[in-house]
Amino acid sequence: MLGAIIGDIVGSVYEFNNFRSKNFEPLFHRKAFFTDDTVCTVAVADALVNNRHPAEALKDWGTKYWENGGWGRSFALWLGSDSLEPYNSFGNGAAMRVAPAGLLAQSLDDAISLAHKVTEVTHNHPEGMKGAAATAAAGYLARTGSSQSYIRGYIADTFGYDLTLTIDEIRPDYRFNETCLQTVPQALTCVLEAESFEDAIRNAISIGGDSDTIGAIVGGIAEAMFGIPDDIAERGWAYLPQDMREVLTDLYAKAGQKF
């Protein structure tokens, strides 16, 4: 999950100022910050660890860290309302917050089930549900040792995403898009072509588009696949307030991982 947060932080300064190259320095820009992507990911972790209703957790954390927004219009309206009902979104927010599901899942079916549980409270459109499930499934498969080629084939066969384009083929024409359909396949390709955690994050930034959200999707899966180098993990951890650190600590403990 920290990987998703790091991807969000690294991508935060490039969301509306795309940088279409892997060769940016430093990895953590001096103006980088955690955005709504991190807030929602922490909320999902809180819901799964503490058996909370996901909608209530999202509203609590979203209200507390409203100023870190970049919130999508529909989600912001939902966040500010009294409703706990979903609003049929197919936005990429479904996928960017789902890393905790892949981390806690006990099986592939469980990863998909947990993804549905935390997604249907807002992004109950079939494309939103699919994007979250595919992301959680990829995270689970990476965590349990599946190869990049196996994950590519499973995601393509199960969810119907076209993963045939390479990063170099995606990069020239890819544009900002907030839908799962036009974010999740590109993010998955960034991981499936990567050689390390940092390489995956740099791939994510290099294609442009919704950089913090792509970074969050990529980072969660890349953590499961490669782990996070200690120096990068420490930098990411330093951005987080104490309440978020406590949720992450509890999440990793529940997953049986030391952190």
Secondary structure, 3 states (H helix, E strand, C coil): CHHHHHHHHHHCCCCCCCCCCCCCCCCCCCCCCCCHHHHHHHHHHHHHHHCCCHHHHHHHHHHHCHHHCCCCHHHHHHHCCCCCCCCCCCECHHHHCCHHHHHHCCCHHHHHHHHHHHHCCCCCCHHHHHHHHHHHHHHHHHHCCCCHHHHHHHHHHHHCCCCCCCHHHHCCCCCCCCECCCCHHHHHHHHHCCCCHHHHHHHHHHCCCCHHHHHHHHHHHHHHHHCCCHHHHHHHHHCCCHHHHHHHHHHHHHCCCCC
